[in-house]
């Protein structure tokens, strides 16, 4: 006897396609709210404070310690080839090109993304979204859109903070602790980092990750079952799906930006 039925496969396939369709409709609907959301910028501003300010500490501290580690690892690697003066360039390029946007997005998904999912899921469980729909208030425009655009704006700012703190961490370890020449450390950064090719591509990555992580968090909360177990499951899915999406997009974007 077969362990599955064709009807079950068809039902599962149809359900997944329906989920993709609802997600695509929600994403298009959020993009369409760009003008109306910024007309009432106070709502977006409040969410920028909520998402950015409360994520700032973990982003800054994580960036500092990542800079410490790269300062140590980079120095002992470059010392083998007599290039320890290039430590600042190594740390900076690694952060602004790759680790800054990626690690920030992963931390953002774990801190702010789960908070967004839980908040929207609890609104749904408490029937607040249903009440808004009965009052002819669009929950996408009033609840989801300000949070979506706030996440898109916040992610590049947090990635910049992460990279800046990482460079400071590399400077503390390389210059103050190990004894790399400070002039060489900063001059290598000034001469080797291209604003458009390196910093600009890192900003593009962080914006894409902002779209991705924030949308996944809102979608999981909006589609969560209106039960405590459903909200908890949606919160878990947010971290898993957003993390995998960030890592996959990072490979695609890196291949497009730096492959010649």
C-alpha positions as CSV (number, residue, x, y, z in Angstrom):
1,X,0.0,0.0,0.0
2,X,1.4,3.4,-0.9
3,X,2.4,5.6,2.0
4,X,0.8,8.7,0.4
5,X,-2.3,9.5,-1.6
6,X,-2.3,11.6,-4.8
7,X,-5.1,13.7,-3.3
8,X,-2.9,14.6,-0.4
9,X,0.0,15.6,-2.7
10,X,-2.4,17.8,-4.7
11,X,-3.9,19.4,-1.6
12,X,-0.4,20.2,-0.2
13,X,0.7,21.6,-3.6
14,X,-2.4,23.7,-3.9
15,X,-2.0,25.0,-0.3
16,X,1.6,26.0,-1.0
17,X,0.7,27.8,-4.2
18,X,-2.1,29.6,-2.3
19,X,0.4,30.7,0.4
20,X,2.7,32.0,-2.3
21,X,-0.2,33.9,-3.9
22,X,-1.2,35.5,-0.6
23,X,2.4,36.5,0.1
24,X,2.8,38.0,-3.3
25,X,-0.5,40.0,-3.0
26,X,0.6,41.2,0.4
27,X,4.0,42.3,-0.8
28,X,2.5,44.2,-3.8
29,X,0.0,45.8,-1.4
30,X,2.8,46.9,0.9
31,X,4.8,48.4,-2.0
32,X,1.6,50.3,-3.1
33,X,1.4,52.0,0.4
34,X,4.7,53.9,-0.1
35,X,3.1,57.3,-0.7
36,X,0.3,57.0,1.8
37,X,2.7,55.7,4.5
38,X,5.0,58.7,4.3
39,X,2.2,61.1,4.3
40,X,1.6,60.0,7.9
41,X,5.3,59.7,8.7
42,X,4.6,59.8,12.4
43,X,3.6,56.1,12.3
44,X,6.7,55.1,10.4
45,X,8.9,57.2,12.8
46,X,7.5,55.5,15.8
47,X,8.2,52.1,14.3
48,X,11.8,53.2,13.4
49,X,12.3,54.0,17.0
50,X,10.8,50.7,18.1
51,X,12.8,48.6,15.7
52,X,16.0,50.6,15.5
53,X,16.5,51.9,19.1
54,X,15.7,48.6,20.8
55,X,18.0,46.7,18.4
56,X,20.8,49.2,18.6
57,X,22.5,47.8,21.7
58,X,22.9,44.2,20.4
59,X,24.0,45.4,17.0
60,X,26.6,47.7,18.4
61,X,28.0,45.2,20.9
62,X,28.0,42.4,18.4
63,X,29.8,44.6,15.8
64,X,32.5,45.5,18.4
65,X,33.2,41.9,19.3
66,X,33.3,40.9,15.7
67,X,35.8,43.6,15.1
68,X,37.9,42.3,18.0
69,X,37.9,38.8,16.5
70,X,38.8,40.0,13.0
71,X,41.5,42.2,14.4
72,X,43.2,39.2,16.0
73,X,42.5,36.7,13.2
74,X,43.5,39.2,10.5
75,X,46.7,40.2,12.1
76,X,48.0,36.7,12.6
77,X,47.1,35.8,9.1
78,X,48.6,38.9,7.5
79,X,51.7,38.6,9.6
80,X,52.7,35.4,7.8
81,X,53.1,37.4,4.6
82,X,54.5,40.6,6.1
83,X,51.3,42.5,5.4
84,X,50.2,43.3,8.9
85,X,49.9,47.0,7.9
86,X,46.9,46.1,5.7
87,X,44.9,45.0,8.8
88,X,42.6,48.0,8.7
89,X,41.8,47.3,5.0
90,X,41.0,43.7,5.6
91,X,38.7,44.4,8.6
92,X,36.9,47.2,6.8
93,X,36.3,45.4,3.5
94,X,35.1,42.3,5.3
95,X,32.6,44.3,7.3
96,X,31.2,46.8,4.8
97,X,31.0,44.2,2.0
98,X,29.8,41.1,3.8
99,X,29.6,40.7,7.5
100,X,28.0,44.1,8.3
101,X,24.8,43.6,6.2
102,X,24.6,39.8,6.8
103,X,25.1,39.6,10.5
104,X,23.0,42.7,11.1
105,X,20.1,41.1,9.1
106,X,20.4,37.9,11.1
107,X,20.4,39.7,14.4
108,X,17.6,41.9,13.2
109,X,15.5,38.8,12.3
110,X,16.1,37.4,15.8
111,X,15.4,40.6,17.7
112,X,13.1,42.8,15.7
113,X,11.6,40.2,13.3
114,X,10.3,38.0,16.0
115,X,8.9,41.0,17.8
116,X,7.0,42.1,14.7
117,X,5.6,38.6,14.2
118,X,4.5,38.2,17.8
119,X,2.9,41.6,17.8
120,X,0.9,41.1,14.6
121,X,0.0,37.5,15.6
122,X,-1.3,38.7,19.0
123,X,-3.3,41.4,17.3
124,X,-4.9,38.7,15.1
125,X,-5.4,36.4,18.1
126,X,-7.1,39.2,20.0
127,X,-9.3,39.9,16.9
128,X,-8.0,43.5,16.7
129,X,-7.4,43.1,13.0
130,X,-10.9,41.7,12.5
131,X,-12.4,44.7,14.3
132,X,-10.4,47.1,12.1
133,X,-11.7,45.4,9.0
134,X,-15.3,45.7,10.3
135,X,-14.7,49.4,10.8
136,X,-13.5,49.7,7.2
137,X,-9.9,50.4,8.2
138,X,-7.3,48.6,6.0
139,X,-5.0,46.7,8.4
140,X,-2.3,46.5,5.7
141,X,-2.1,50.2,5.4
142,X,-2.6,51.1,9.1
143,X,-0.7,48.3,10.8
144,X,1.6,46.5,8.4
145,X,2.8,49.3,6.1
146,X,4.4,51.5,8.8
147,X,6.3,48.6,10.2
148,X,7.4,47.4,6.8
149,X,8.9,50.8,5.7
150,X,10.4,51.3,9.1
151,X,12.3,48.0,8.8
152,X,13.5,48.9,5.3
153,X,14.8,52.3,6.6
154,X,16.3,50.8,9.8
155,X,18.3,48.0,8.4
156,X,20.9,50.1,6.5
157,X,21.3,52.3,9.5
158,X,21.9,49.4,11.8
159,X,24.3,47.8,9.3
160,X,26.3,51.0,9.2
161,X,26.5,51.0,13.0
162,X,27.6,47.4,13.0
163,X,30.4,48.1,10.5
164,X,31.5,51.2,12.3
165,X,31.7,49.4,15.6
166,X,33.5,46.5,14.0
167,X,36.2,48.9,12.5
168,X,36.6,50.4,15.9
169,X,37.0,47.0,17.4
170,X,39.7,46.1,14.8
171,X,41.5,49.3,15.6
172,X,41.4,48.6,19.4
173,X,42.9,45.2,18.9
174,X,45.3,46.0,16.1
175,X,46.6,49.4,17.1
176,X,46.2,49.6,20.9
177,X,46.7,46.0,21.9
178,X,49.1,44.5,19.2
179,X,50.9,47.6,18.1
180,X,50.1,48.0,14.4
181,X,51.0,51.5,13.2
182,X,47.9,53.7,13.5
183,X,48.8,55.7,10.4
184,X,49.1,52.6,8.3
185,X,45.8,51.2,9.7
186,X,43.8,54.3,8.6
187,X,45.7,55.1,5.4
188,X,45.1,51.6,4.1
189,X,41.4,52.0,4.7
190,X,41.3,55.4,3.0
191,X,43.2,54.3,0.0
192,X,41.7,50.8,-0.5
193,X,38.0,51.2,0.2
194,X,35.9,52.4,-2.7
195,X,32.8,54.3,-1.8
196,X,30.6,53.0,-4.6
197,X,32.0,49.5,-5.2
198,X,32.4,48.5,-1.5
199,X,30.3,50.7,0.7
200,X,27.6,51.2,-1.9
201,X,27.2,47.5,-2.5
202,X,27.0,46.9,1.2
203,X,24.2,49.5,1.5
204,X,22.3,47.8,-1.4
205,X,22.6,44.4,0.4
206,X,21.3,45.9,3.6
207,X,18.3,47.5,1.9
208,X,17.4,44.2,0.2
209,X,17.8,42.3,3.5
210,X,15.6,45.0,5.1
211,X,12.8,44.3,2.6
212,X,13.2,40.5,3.0
213,X,13.4,40.2,6.8
214,X,10.7,42.7,7.5
215,X,8.3,41.3,5.0
216,X,8.8,37.7,6.2
217,X,8.2,38.8,9.8
218,X,5.0,40.6,8.9
219,X,3.7,37.8,6.6
220,X,4.2,35.2,9.3
221,X,2.4,37.2,11.9
222,X,-0.4,38.1,9.5
223,X,-0.9,34.5,8.4
224,X,-0.4,33.0,11.9
225,X,-3.2,30.9,13.4
226,X,-5.1,32.9,16.0
227,X,-3.9,30.8,18.9
228,X,-1.0,31.0,21.3
229,X,0.5,27.9,19.7
230,X,0.1,29.5,16.2
231,X,1.8,32.7,17.2
232,X,4.7,30.8,18.8
233,X,5.1,28.7,15.6
234,X,5.0,31.8,13.4
235,X,7.7,33.4,15.5
236,X,9.9,30.4,15.0
237,X,9.3,30.3,11.3
238,X,10.2,33.9,11.0
239,X,13.8,33.3,12.4
240,X,14.3,30.2,10.2
241,X,12.9,31.5,6.9
242,X,14.4,34.9,7.3
243,X,17.9,33.6,8.1
244,X,17.9,31.2,5.2
245,X,16.6,33.9,2.9
246,X,19.3,36.3,4.0
247,X,22.1,33.8,3.4
248,X,20.7,32.8,0.0
249,X,20.2,36.3,-1.2
250,X,23.7,37.2,0.1
251,X,25.2,34.6,-2.3
252,X,23.2,35.9,-5.2
253,X,23.9,39.5,-4.5
254,X,27.7,38.9,-4.0
255,X,27.8,36.9,-7.3
256,X,26.1,39.8,-9.1
257,X,28.2,42.6,-7.5
258,X,31.7,41.3,-7.3
259,X,31.9,38.7,-10.1
260,X,33.6,40.2,-13.2
